[in-house]
């Protein structure tokens, strides 16, 4: 099924990540960071809403 490969590839070339893989990983990391930032903002909003409902503390 697989014949001999005529192109010679060095170990460095074989393990070098492609631009597509790097961009995909960067996209995933960016999305995760955005989710975490969004969750922190939502948690802060919930905390402030709870404090506003309870009124001023004396």
C-alpha positions as CSV (number, residue, x, y, z in Angstrom):
1,X,0.0,0.0,0.0
2,X,2.7,2.4,0.9
3,X,5.7,2.6,-1.4
4,X,9.1,4.1,-0.9
5,X,9.0,7.9,-0.3
6,X,11.2,9.8,-2.8
7,X,11.4,12.9,-0.7
8,X,14.0,13.0,2.1
9,X,12.8,14.7,5.2
10,X,15.1,15.5,8.1
11,X,14.0,14.9,11.7
12,X,13.7,18.6,12.3
13,X,11.3,19.0,9.3
14,X,9.3,16.0,10.4
15,X,8.6,17.4,13.8
16,X,8.2,21.1,12.9
17,X,4.6,22.1,13.5
18,X,2.7,23.5,10.6
19,X,1.4,27.0,10.5
20,X,-2.1,25.6,10.4
21,X,-1.6,23.6,13.6
22,X,-0.1,26.6,15.4
23,X,-3.0,28.8,14.4
24,X,-5.5,26.2,15.5
25,X,-3.8,25.9,18.9
26,X,-3.7,29.7,19.3
27,X,-7.4,29.9,18.4
28,X,-8.3,27.3,21.0
29,X,-6.2,29.1,23.7
30,X,-7.8,32.4,22.8
31,X,-11.2,31.0,23.1
32,X,-10.4,29.5,26.5
33,X,-9.0,32.8,27.7
34,X,-12.2,34.6,26.5
35,X,-14.4,32.0,28.3
36,X,-12.5,32.5,31.5
37,X,-12.6,36.3,31.3
38,X,-16.4,36.1,30.6
39,X,-17.0,33.9,33.6
40,X,-15.0,36.2,35.9
41,X,-17.0,39.2,34.7
42,X,-20.3,37.3,35.2
43,X,-19.2,36.2,38.7
44,X,-18.4,39.9,39.6
45,X,-21.8,41.0,38.2
46,X,-23.6,38.3,40.4
47,X,-21.6,39.4,43.4
48,X,-22.5,43.0,42.9
49,X,-26.2,42.2,42.3
50,X,-26.3,40.2,45.6
51,X,-24.7,43.1,47.4
52,X,-27.2,45.5,45.9
53,X,-30.2,43.3,46.8
54,X,-29.1,43.1,50.4
55,X,-28.9,46.8,50.8
56,X,-26.4,48.9,52.7
57,X,-25.0,47.1,55.7
58,X,-24.9,49.0,59.0
